[in-house]
Structure formats: structure tokens, C-alpha cells
Amino acid sequence: MEAGPADPEREPLEAACDPAGNGEPGPAGEPASCRARAVLQRVGDKWSMYVIDLLGRGTLRFTELHRGVDGITARMLTVTLRGLERDGIVTRTIHPVIPPRVEYALTPMGRTLLDTIGELVTWADSHLEEIEAARAAYDARHPAE
């Protein structure tokens, strides 16, 4: 068997679900929790949350998403969109025009995440000052070595 390049979208998820570290499934009771962990890792990823939140406002093209997610690289946005599409959260529509127009939208299942993600964003916004104060206090107690 030849070893090809690692798939960056799958490798961390599979490794996390493989307690022996050998690519084999874990005990009989583990696959469901591993699959759930993989899904939570995908939707809980910071880039995925921003993309889902933006797409909650409507269908967008790649460049609109790229402009709307501060700090994301084009490559990371591509990886994020592919993962969300693979999980059935986002649809990708290619319109047969020249140049091709590609649009992304949330699926009905993806739309069910909007309330949860909205609550997390609201929580983060309302606790920013407390979090910054806690970080400053922690950093004062644990100076970098």
C-alpha cells in the first residue's frame, strides 16, 4: 500500500476517534461518539461558525464570503466550505455561465444551526470585557517564560 499525502480535512478527526492510533475503529460503543465528536469539531470550528452565520443571511458567492470572514485565507475558506458541504450543512451551486458563478447556501439542516450559533456569538459579545479581564489576570499570574 502506497502512502499518499495526508488529507488535512480528515486526519485529525480520524486520529481523535482512534484510541490505538492505528487507523482502526475503537470499541463497539465508541463509533457513535466519535462520529458526533467529528461533527461537533466541524461546526464548532471558528471558521465554520463565521461561514454558517454569514450564510444565514442568504446565498453568497465565494468572494463575498471571503470578504465577510475577517482573517480567513482563501485556502482555509475552501477547506471549510468543502467540509461543511460534505457534512450536508452547505450546498454549492455552479451556474453554467462564463465565467462560472459558484454560490453557497445553507441546507435546511444547516439552517437549524443558526439559533445555536447566534446564541454563542451573543454570549461572546456580552462577555468580552470579562474574558479580557480574566485573560489579563491569568497572564499576570503566569508570565511567559
C-alpha positions as CSV (number, residue, x, y, z in Angstrom):
1,M,0.0,0.0,0.0
2,E,1.4,3.4,-1.0
3,A,1.3,6.3,1.4
4,G,-0.2,9.3,-0.3
5,P,-0.4,12.9,1.1
6,A,-2.4,13.2,4.3
7,D,-5.9,14.6,3.9
8,P,-5.9,17.7,6.2
9,E,-9.7,17.6,6.4
10,R,-10.0,14.1,7.7
11,E,-6.8,13.2,9.5
12,P,-7.3,15.0,12.9
13,L,-10.9,13.7,13.1
14,E,-9.9,10.1,12.5
15,A,-6.9,10.3,14.8
16,A,-9.1,11.6,17.6
17,C,-11.5,8.6,17.2
18,D,-8.8,6.0,17.1
19,P,-7.7,5.3,20.7
20,A,-4.9,2.9,19.5
21,G,-3.6,5.4,16.9
22,N,-3.6,2.7,14.1
23,G,-6.5,3.7,11.9
24,E,-8.8,1.0,13.3
25,P,-12.2,1.7,14.8
26,G,-12.4,1.7,18.5
27,P,-14.6,-0.4,20.8
28,A,-18.1,-1.2,19.7
29,G,-19.6,1.6,21.9
30,E,-17.3,4.3,20.5
31,P,-18.2,4.9,16.8
32,A,-21.3,7.0,17.6
33,S,-19.5,9.2,20.0
34,C,-16.6,9.5,17.5
35,R,-18.9,10.5,14.7
36,A,-20.6,13.1,17.0
37,R,-17.2,14.4,18.0
38,A,-16.2,14.8,14.4
39,V,-19.4,16.7,13.6
40,L,-19.0,19.0,16.6
41,Q,-15.4,19.6,15.7
42,R,-16.6,20.7,12.2
43,V,-19.4,23.0,13.3
44,G,-17.6,24.3,16.4
45,D,-14.6,25.3,14.3
46,K,-14.2,29.1,14.4
47,W,-14.2,29.5,10.6
48,S,-17.3,27.2,10.2
49,M,-19.2,29.3,12.7
50,Y,-18.5,32.5,10.8
51,V,-19.4,30.9,7.5
52,I,-22.6,29.5,8.8
53,D,-23.5,32.8,10.4
54,L,-22.9,34.7,7.2
55,L,-24.8,32.2,5.1
56,G,-27.7,32.6,7.5
57,R,-28.3,35.9,5.9
58,G,-28.6,34.4,2.4
59,T,-26.8,32.8,-0.5
60,L,-23.3,34.2,-1.1
61,R,-20.5,33.8,-3.6
62,F,-17.0,32.7,-2.6
63,T,-15.6,36.3,-2.8
64,E,-18.5,37.6,-0.7
65,L,-17.8,35.0,2.0
66,H,-14.0,35.7,1.8
67,R,-14.7,39.4,2.4
68,G,-17.1,38.7,5.2
69,V,-14.9,36.5,7.3
70,D,-12.1,38.6,8.6
71,G,-8.8,36.9,8.7
72,I,-9.6,33.8,6.8
73,T,-7.4,32.8,3.9
74,A,-8.9,31.7,0.6
75,R,-7.4,28.2,1.1
76,M,-8.9,27.9,4.6
77,L,-12.3,29.1,3.3
78,T,-12.2,26.5,0.6
79,V,-11.4,23.7,3.1
80,T,-14.1,25.0,5.4
81,L,-16.7,25.1,2.7
82,R,-15.8,21.6,1.4
83,G,-16.1,20.2,4.9
84,L,-19.5,21.9,5.5
85,E,-20.7,20.7,2.1
86,R,-19.5,17.1,2.9
87,D,-21.5,17.2,6.1
88,G,-24.6,18.4,4.4
89,I,-24.7,21.8,6.0
90,V,-23.9,23.9,2.9
91,T,-24.8,23.5,-0.7
92,R,-22.6,24.6,-3.6
93,T,-24.3,25.6,-6.8
94,I,-22.3,26.1,-10.0
95,H,-24.2,28.2,-12.6
96,P,-23.2,27.4,-16.2
97,V,-22.1,30.9,-17.3
98,I,-18.7,32.3,-18.3
99,P,-17.0,32.8,-16.1
100,P,-18.7,30.1,-13.9
101,R,-20.7,31.6,-10.9
102,V,-20.5,29.5,-7.8
103,E,-22.9,30.2,-4.9
104,Y,-23.1,28.8,-1.4
105,A,-26.2,28.4,0.8
106,L,-27.2,26.7,4.0
107,T,-29.2,23.5,3.6
108,P,-32.3,23.1,5.7
109,M,-30.3,21.1,8.2
110,G,-27.6,23.9,8.2
111,R,-30.3,26.5,9.0
112,T,-31.1,24.6,12.2
113,L,-27.6,25.7,13.5
114,L,-28.4,29.4,13.2
115,D,-30.1,29.8,16.6
116,T,-27.3,27.9,18.4
117,I,-24.5,29.8,16.7
118,G,-26.3,33.1,17.2
119,E,-26.5,32.4,20.9
120,L,-22.8,31.6,21.1
121,V,-21.9,34.8,19.2
122,T,-24.3,36.9,21.5
123,W,-22.7,35.2,24.6
124,A,-19.2,36.0,23.4
125,D,-20.1,39.6,22.6
126,S,-21.8,40.2,26.0
127,H,-18.8,38.7,27.9
128,L,-15.9,40.2,26.0
129,E,-14.9,42.6,28.8
130,E,-15.0,39.8,31.5
131,I,-13.0,37.5,29.3
132,E,-10.3,40.1,28.6
133,A,-10.1,40.9,32.3
134,A,-9.7,37.2,33.1
135,R,-7.0,36.8,30.5
136,A,-5.1,39.8,31.8
137,A,-5.3,38.4,35.4
138,Y,-4.2,35.0,34.2
139,D,-1.3,36.4,32.2
140,A,-0.2,38.5,35.2
141,R,-0.1,35.3,37.4
142,H,1.6,33.2,34.7
143,P,4.2,35.3,32.9
144,A,5.6,33.9,29.7
145,E,8.9,32.0,30.3
